[in-house]
Structures are given as C-alpha cells and as structure tokens.
Amino acid sequence: MTRNQTTAATAKRGYYFNHGGIGLTADHLGTLDGLQGNETSDLVLRDELTGSEISRWPAAAPWTRATVAAALDQAASCIAQNLPAAAYLGDAFLGSSEL
C-alpha cells in the first residue's frame, strides 16, 4: 500500500471515545453518530436491560458533540450507579456503557 492509499484509508475510519462511562462513536469527520437530525431532541439515559429512563436533559440549544460529551461527563456518577446504561438523543442511540 502506498502512503497515499494508507492516508485515504485512514481518513475513512471513525472514532471511538468515552464520556462519563458511555462509549460513543463518530464518523471520520468527527460527527457524533446519532446526532444528525436529532440536535434538538432530549438527551436521555436509559437502563440498557429494562429500557427504563434514568435521566433526561432537554436541549437548551442544539446538541453538539461537545455539549453531549459535557453532559455525559457531568453524569458520570449517575451512569456508574445505573450500569449498564445507554444514551439516546430522542430515540436515536448514541452509545452505551457496554459498547
């Protein structure tokens, strides 16, 4: 593989990151999976086994990767006490503690 082929292949990879114990993924441009089209939906934490709601944050402004990450980081102790947990924007799955 040439250097240009390697660079092109690397550019198409996504990213994994963890905030507050929730594993999230983003595309190669850094756009959070599940964010597009759901920017004004509530951010919801659910029990991954029962689906019951643990916590909910309304969108004060359209959600971004940074504001979702900050909210989940602030909820780290809540997430840790309610494992396994999953995060959603409205009905769109963002990630989970089990990812």
N, C-alpha and C positions, 0 to 999 in steps of 0.2 A: 504494500500500500504506500502510495506517495504521501508526502507531507500534506499536499492539498486535499487528497482523499481523506486522510485522517482528520484534518481540520473540519471538513464538511460533515463527516460522520459525527464528530464530537458536537458540532453546532446543533444537531437534531436531537440530542439527548435531553431528557428532562432533569429535574432536580428534586431531591427529597430533602425536607427539613422538618425539624421538630420544634413545636412551640407549646409549652405548658403540658407536655406529655402526649400531644396529638401529632401524629405523623401526617404531614401534608406533602403534596406533590405539585410541581409547577412544570409548565412546558419549557422548551429550550429558550424562550424569551423571558422567562420568569413569571409568567401569568399563572396565578393560582388556579389549579383545576377546580372547577365548580363555581368560580367567581363570575365569569361572563354571563350576563343576563340575570344575575341574582344579587347584584350590588346593593339593592335596597331592601332585600329580604332580611328577616331577623336571623341572627346567628344563634343557633340552638345546639346545646349539648344534650345528647341522649344516652341513656344506658344502652349499650350495644346488644345486650342479651334480651331485654324486655321492650326496648323502644321507648320507655318512659322518659319524659323530659326531666333533665337535671337542672338546667338553667337556660335563660333566654336573654339576648341583648338585642333591642331594636336598633335599626340603623339610624344613627344620629345624622349621618351623611353617608353617601355611597361607600360601601366597604371597599377596601383595597387590600392587597397582600399585607401591607404594613399594619393596617388597623385590625385585621383579623388576627395577625400574629400577636399584636399587643394585647388584645382581649383574651386570647388563649393563654398567654404568659401570665396575665393577672389572675386567671382562673386555675392556675396550676395546682393549688392545694385542693380545690373543689374537684378537679379532674382526678387527682390522686386518690381521693376518698371515694370515688364512684367508678372504679375500673371494672370492666372495660367500658370506655366511653367513646362516643363518636361525635364529630362536629358536622353541622349542616348549615348551609345558607338556605333558608326556607326548606325545600325538600331536596336540594342538591347536596349530595355527600361531598364533604371536603377531605376527611381523613379520620383516623381513629387511633386509639392507644395501641391497637393490635396490628397496625399497618406494617 
